[in-house]
Amino acid sequence: MNPGYAGRQELPENLKIQFRTVAMMVPDRQVHYDFGLRNILSVLRTLGSQKRARPEDSELSTVMRGLRDMNLSKLVDEDEPLFLSLINDLFPGLQLDSSTYEELQAAVANQVQIEGLINHPPWNLKLVQVKKF
């Protein structure tokens, strides 16, 4: 593949054709996503703590909730619907309760009003996600 090096020769044309589309792909713009071993370890630890906190929940619902909650806060807005669709495909027919932090959301709404800001619901969701993890 590197014809400039001794002992190597150029690929035949029929093989080059197979790799052209790969060589010309535009890299993914979301290079900041970390789905490596450290992230997997933190997901597993979180799943363990969630299962201990809610032992009555099934393992499937615990895993679905953990994956959803751990990763949603890291995604950009455009990728959230795709991620939720993937989660729903992985766990068909499973519906989770929307665990809300009513006290936190009320405190945020109060502080936003005191500061004279606009209460933006997606920001409230991100605050809840950051508090949880």
Secondary structure, 3 states (H helix, E strand, C coil): CCCCCCCCCCCCHHHHHHHHHHHCCCCCCCCCCCCCHHHHHHHHHHHHHHHHHCCCCCHHHHHHHHHHHHHHCCCCHHHHHHHHHHHHHHCCCCCCCCCCCHHHHHHHHHHHHHHCCCCCHHHHHHHHHHHHC
